[in-house]
Amino acid sequence: MLKRPRLVIILILVLGVLALLALPARTASNLKLVIGSLFLPLFGLSSAVQNGMEHAGNLVVPRHVLLQQVHQLQEENKSLRLQLAHFEESQQENQRFRQYYSFQQSAPWKLKLARVIGRDPGNWWRSILIDVGSTDGVRTNLAVITPEGLVGRVDRTGLKQSQVLLVGDPSCLAAALVQETRDHGIITPAEPPSLDASLVHLTHLIRSSGVQAGHKVITSGLGGIFPKGIPVGSVQEVRSVDFGLYIEARVRLSARLSALEEVWVILP
């Protein structure tokens, strides 16, 4: 019984081949194209599957190679961060030096630019070390400033370095006056000592002076160390001392003594 269906199938195939051979050449060619087009999607699918498998095989990367690439990217990221920080620091330094050049051109004194290279650990907020000395024309008791205001005076000099006492040190008193009222006084350390190094006192003001908060304080030129007209700071508050015989003012310095990077020495 199984042989009969097979014979029928074979007979149908033979008849189909004979019918195909009996067709005209043009008709047979068209029929072949139609039959071939029915199998093209299957051939395309097979090719796409094969290409996909090859692509997936290419994407499989060993774990140690991936770890090596991750480490390399991390190192490159660190390097780029350092370069960015260096660029930002250089940009800020260039901006400061452009301001310094403009300040030097407009200042009425002969100035020598110096870098701050150290601070005294035992007197952190009261002295600094700069990179200019006697070979640069610097000597003791020369005034030191920034474009913002008074910094202090040169206390000791070496060949290429000098120590500067900052405003507020007991050994760095400065004669000053209030711009608005023209009252004279002396800049002294804050009493009692303050944790805020930017605060000093203006003492020896007469009781009748009209000094008020907000008034500007500048050097008076008296004493022979600090030239007249250097900004010192602004008055924060005024109080009576010595049983009301005098008044003194608490002054906030214009120069940021805690953030000094470069300073100017006023040469003779």
KENU-225920 format. One record per residue (C-alpha): residue number from 1; residue in one letter; z, x, y. Coordinates in steps of 0.02 Angstrom, whole numbers, m for minus. Example, Ala and Ser with C-alpha at 12.3 -4.5 7.8 and 13.67 -1.06 7.14 Angstrom:
// KENU-225920
{atom 1, A, {390, 615, m225}};
{atom 2, S, {357, 684, m53}};
This chain:
// KENU-225920
{atom 1, M, {0, 0, 0}};
{atom 2, L, {28, 147, 118}};
{atom 3, K, {m147, 213, 86}};
{atom 4, R, {m233, 58, 152}};
{atom 5, P, {m167, 71, 335}};
{atom 6, R, {m213, 254, 337}};
{atom 7, L, {m391, 215, 280}};
{atom 8, V, {m404, 84, 416}};
{atom 9, I, {m347, 205, 551}};
{atom 10, I, {m467, 340, 490}};
{atom 11, L, {m610, 215, 485}};
{atom 12, I, {m571, 160, 664}};
{atom 13, L, {m569, 341, 726}};
{atom 14, V, {m735, 378, 638}};
{atom 15, L, {m815, 223, 713}};
{atom 16, G, {m748, 272, 885}};
{atom 17, V, {m820, 447, 872}};
{atom 18, L, {m989, 377, 815}};
{atom 19, A, {m987, 253, 958}};
{atom 20, L, {m947, 391, 1081}};
{atom 21, L, {m1090, 497, 1013}};
{atom 22, A, {m1208, 351, 1025}};
{atom 23, L, {m1170, 322, 1210}};
{atom 24, P, {m1285, 394, 1343}};
{atom 25, A, {m1234, 567, 1406}};
{atom 26, R, {m1187, 504, 1580}};
{atom 27, T, {m1080, 362, 1512}};
{atom 28, A, {m994, 478, 1388}};
{atom 29, S, {m954, 601, 1528}};
{atom 30, N, {m877, 465, 1637}};
{atom 31, L, {m774, 402, 1491}};
{atom 32, K, {m707, 578, 1459}};
{atom 33, L, {m654, 592, 1644}};
{atom 34, V, {m561, 426, 1633}};
{atom 35, I, {m471, 476, 1475}};
{atom 36, G, {m429, 648, 1547}};
{atom 37, S, {m356, 571, 1706}};
{atom 38, L, {m236, 470, 1600}};
{atom 39, F, {m158, 632, 1535}};
{atom 40, L, {m153, 727, 1703}};
{atom 41, P, {20, 658, 1756}};
{atom 42, L, {92, 720, 1592}};
{atom 43, F, {18, 893, 1621}};
{atom 44, G, {86, 894, 1802}};
{atom 45, L, {258, 841, 1745}};
{atom 46, S, {262, 978, 1616}};
{atom 47, S, {210, 1108, 1746}};
{atom 48, A, {343, 1048, 1870}};
{atom 49, V, {479, 1054, 1737}};
{atom 50, Q, {427, 1231, 1691}};
{atom 51, N, {428, 1289, 1874}};
{atom 52, G, {598, 1207, 1903}};
{atom 53, M, {671, 1297, 1754}};
{atom 54, E, {602, 1463, 1816}};
{atom 55, H, {674, 1430, 1992}};
{atom 56, A, {844, 1384, 1921}};
{atom 57, G, {842, 1543, 1819}};
{atom 58, N, {810, 1643, 1977}};
{atom 59, L, {958, 1559, 2064}};
{atom 60, V, {1082, 1612, 1933}};
{atom 61, V, {1166, 1768, 2007}};
{atom 62, P, {1300, 1868, 1918}};
{atom 63, R, {1477, 1842, 1984}};
{atom 64, H, {1506, 2024, 2029}};
{atom 65, V, {1348, 2023, 2136}};
{atom 66, L, {1412, 1870, 2229}};
{atom 67, L, {1582, 1951, 2258}};
{atom 68, Q, {1496, 2108, 2323}};
{atom 69, Q, {1392, 2004, 2444}};
{atom 70, V, {1548, 1910, 2505}};
{atom 71, H, {1639, 2074, 2536}};
{atom 72, Q, {1490, 2143, 2631}};
{atom 73, L, {1481, 1988, 2740}};
{atom 74, Q, {1667, 1999, 2777}};
{atom 75, E, {1649, 2181, 2831}};
{atom 76, E, {1502, 2137, 2942}};
{atom 77, N, {1604, 1996, 3019}};
{atom 78, K, {1747, 2116, 3059}};
{atom 79, S, {1625, 2239, 3137}};
{atom 80, L, {1547, 2103, 3245}};
{atom 81, R, {1719, 2046, 3303}};
{atom 82, L, {1765, 2224, 3355}};
{atom 83, Q, {1600, 2243, 3447}};
{atom 84, L, {1628, 2077, 3536}};
{atom 85, A, {1805, 2127, 3589}};
{atom 86, H, {1741, 2295, 3651}};
{atom 87, F, {1602, 2210, 3748}};
{atom 88, E, {1721, 2086, 3830}};
{atom 89, E, {1841, 2227, 3878}};
{atom 90, S, {1698, 2330, 3951}};
{atom 91, Q, {1638, 2179, 4047}};
{atom 92, Q, {1810, 2149, 4124}};
{atom 93, E, {1826, 2334, 4166}};
{atom 94, N, {1656, 2335, 4252}};
{atom 95, Q, {1705, 2182, 4352}};
{atom 96, R, {1867, 2267, 4407}};
{atom 97, F, {1775, 2424, 4460}};
{atom 98, R, {1651, 2322, 4562}};
{atom 99, Q, {1799, 2245, 4653}};
{atom 100, Y, {1878, 2417, 4674}};
{atom 101, Y, {1718, 2487, 4749}};
{atom 102, S, {1711, 2344, 4874}};
{atom 103, F, {1896, 2370, 4915}};
{atom 104, Q, {1872, 2557, 4939}};
{atom 105, Q, {1729, 2527, 5061}};
{atom 106, S, {1830, 2407, 5167}};
{atom 107, A, {2001, 2491, 5161}};
{atom 108, P, {2054, 2588, 5319}};
{atom 109, W, {2129, 2730, 5215}};
{atom 110, K, {2064, 2873, 5110}};
{atom 111, L, {2093, 2819, 4931}};
{atom 112, K, {2098, 2903, 4761}};
{atom 113, L, {2075, 2794, 4608}};
{atom 114, A, {2193, 2829, 4462}};
{atom 115, R, {2219, 2756, 4289}};
{atom 116, V, {2391, 2706, 4227}};
{atom 117, I, {2420, 2809, 4069}};
{atom 118, G, {2603, 2777, 4033}};
{atom 119, R, {2770, 2699, 4076}};
{atom 120, D, {2944, 2773, 4063}};
{atom 121, P, {3030, 2687, 3915}};
{atom 122, G, {3199, 2706, 4000}};
{atom 123, N, {3137, 2631, 4162}};
{atom 124, W, {2994, 2521, 4101}};
{atom 125, W, {2976, 2407, 4253}};
{atom 126, R, {3015, 2538, 4385}};
{atom 127, S, {2895, 2684, 4357}};
{atom 128, I, {2722, 2724, 4290}};
{atom 129, L, {2622, 2880, 4250}};
{atom 130, I, {2447, 2903, 4323}};
{atom 131, D, {2308, 3025, 4278}};
{atom 132, V, {2291, 3115, 4446}};
{atom 133, G, {2394, 3259, 4512}};
{atom 134, S, {2402, 3403, 4634}};
{atom 135, T, {2228, 3464, 4589}};
{atom 136, D, {2163, 3295, 4649}};
{atom 137, G, {2251, 3308, 4817}};
{atom 138, V, {2400, 3201, 4766}};
{atom 139, R, {2574, 3249, 4825}};
{atom 140, T, {2746, 3169, 4830}};
{atom 141, N, {2785, 3020, 4941}};
{atom 142, L, {2607, 2957, 4950}};
{atom 143, A, {2588, 2768, 4947}};
{atom 144, V, {2513, 2686, 4792}};
{atom 145, I, {2428, 2516, 4804}};
{atom 146, T, {2309, 2394, 4721}};
{atom 147, P, {2187, 2277, 4807}};
{atom 148, E, {2324, 2144, 4792}};
{atom 149, G, {2461, 2243, 4878}};
{atom 150, L, {2595, 2378, 4875}};
{atom 151, V, {2639, 2461, 4709}};
{atom 152, G, {2756, 2604, 4754}};
{atom 153, R, {2756, 2789, 4799}};
{atom 154, V, {2721, 2953, 4711}};
{atom 155, D, {2886, 3030, 4655}};
{atom 156, R, {2832, 3184, 4556}};
{atom 157, T, {2667, 3272, 4532}};
{atom 158, G, {2592, 3388, 4402}};
{atom 159, L, {2422, 3468, 4396}};
{atom 160, K, {2335, 3316, 4320}};
{atom 161, Q, {2472, 3184, 4312}};
{atom 162, S, {2596, 3102, 4431}};
{atom 163, Q, {2746, 2987, 4416}};
{atom 164, V, {2749, 2835, 4529}};
{atom 165, L, {2907, 2739, 4573}};
{atom 166, L, {2870, 2553, 4587}};
{atom 167, V, {2928, 2436, 4723}};
{atom 168, G, {3097, 2370, 4671}};
{atom 169, D, {3164, 2536, 4611}};
{atom 170, P, {3322, 2585, 4706}};
{atom 171, S, {3237, 2747, 4758}};
{atom 172, C, {3082, 2660, 4824}};
{atom 173, L, {3136, 2567, 4981}};
{atom 174, A, {3002, 2509, 5101}};
{atom 175, A, {3008, 2460, 5284}};
{atom 176, A, {2924, 2290, 5303}};
{atom 177, L, {2897, 2148, 5425}};
{atom 178, V, {2861, 1963, 5415}};
{atom 179, Q, {2686, 1928, 5481}};
{atom 180, E, {2723, 1757, 5554}};
{atom 181, T, {2885, 1801, 5646}};
{atom 182, R, {2866, 1992, 5666}};
{atom 183, D, {3044, 2016, 5602}};
{atom 184, H, {3079, 2186, 5526}};
{atom 185, G, {3177, 2218, 5367}};
{atom 186, I, {3188, 2330, 5214}};
{atom 187, I, {3120, 2294, 5040}};
{atom 188, T, {3259, 2326, 4913}};
{atom 189, P, {3288, 2284, 4729}};
{atom 190, A, {3341, 2106, 4690}};
{atom 191, E, {3530, 2083, 4685}};
{atom 192, P, {3591, 2037, 4560}};
{atom 193, P, {3454, 2121, 4456}};
{atom 194, S, {3323, 1997, 4396}};
{atom 195, L, {3227, 1996, 4233}};
{atom 196, D, {3075, 1955, 4339}};
{atom 197, A, {3010, 2124, 4401}};
{atom 198, S, {2898, 2037, 4529}};
{atom 199, L, {3048, 1984, 4636}};
{atom 200, V, {3128, 2094, 4771}};
{atom 201, H, {3234, 2064, 4925}};
{atom 202, L, {3192, 2084, 5109}};
{atom 203, T, {3358, 2128, 5191}};
{atom 204, H, {3429, 2164, 5366}};
{atom 205, L, {3346, 2014, 5446}};
{atom 206, I, {3437, 1950, 5599}};
{atom 207, R, {3518, 1780, 5590}};
{atom 208, S, {3407, 1705, 5726}};
{atom 209, S, {3244, 1751, 5640}};
{atom 210, G, {3133, 1606, 5592}};
{atom 211, V, {3085, 1673, 5421}};
{atom 212, Q, {3041, 1533, 5300}};
{atom 213, A, {2975, 1513, 5124}};
{atom 214, G, {2788, 1545, 5118}};
{atom 215, H, {2786, 1679, 5254}};
{atom 216, K, {2690, 1839, 5215}};
{atom 217, V, {2774, 2010, 5209}};
{atom 218, I, {2681, 2173, 5245}};
{atom 219, T, {2730, 2354, 5269}};
{atom 220, S, {2784, 2394, 5447}};
{atom 221, G, {2730, 2576, 5450}};
{atom 222, L, {2906, 2635, 5492}};
{atom 223, G, {2981, 2772, 5385}};
{atom 224, G, {2825, 2880, 5372}};
{atom 225, I, {2779, 2841, 5190}};
{atom 226, F, {2690, 2674, 5186}};
{atom 227, P, {2553, 2642, 5314}};
{atom 228, K, {2565, 2482, 5414}};
{atom 229, G, {2479, 2326, 5352}};
{atom 230, I, {2491, 2342, 5162}};
{atom 231, P, {2527, 2170, 5085}};
{atom 232, V, {2697, 2165, 5001}};
{atom 233, G, {2720, 1983, 4950}};
{atom 234, S, {2772, 1811, 5005}};
{atom 235, V, {2944, 1738, 5045}};
{atom 236, Q, {3013, 1624, 4910}};
{atom 237, E, {3181, 1578, 4986}};
{atom 238, V, {3301, 1630, 5125}};
{atom 239, R, {3491, 1640, 5121}};
{atom 240, S, {3635, 1699, 5232}};
{atom 241, V, {3733, 1857, 5189}};
{atom 242, D, {3880, 1954, 5262}};
{atom 243, F, {3971, 1795, 5315}};
{atom 244, G, {3817, 1731, 5406}};
{atom 245, L, {3788, 1886, 5511}};
{atom 246, Y, {3620, 1921, 5428}};
{atom 247, I, {3495, 1834, 5318}};
{atom 248, E, {3392, 1901, 5176}};
{atom 249, A, {3235, 1836, 5093}};
{atom 250, R, {3185, 1837, 4911}};
{atom 251, V, {3005, 1900, 4904}};
{atom 252, R, {2878, 1887, 4762}};
{atom 253, L, {2768, 2041, 4758}};
{atom 254, S, {2580, 2022, 4779}};
{atom 255, A, {2538, 2162, 4657}};
{atom 256, R, {2564, 2123, 4472}};
{atom 257, L, {2671, 2271, 4424}};
{atom 258, S, {2679, 2217, 4242}};
{atom 259, A, {2488, 2219, 4225}};
{atom 260, L, {2438, 2381, 4310}};
{atom 261, E, {2287, 2470, 4236}};
{atom 262, E, {2213, 2559, 4387}};
{atom 263, V, {2294, 2597, 4556}};
{atom 264, W, {2244, 2680, 4719}};
{atom 265, V, {2336, 2827, 4796}};
{atom 266, I, {2325, 2834, 4986}};
{atom 267, L, {2284, 3015, 5025}};
{atom 268, P, {2339, 3099, 5187}};
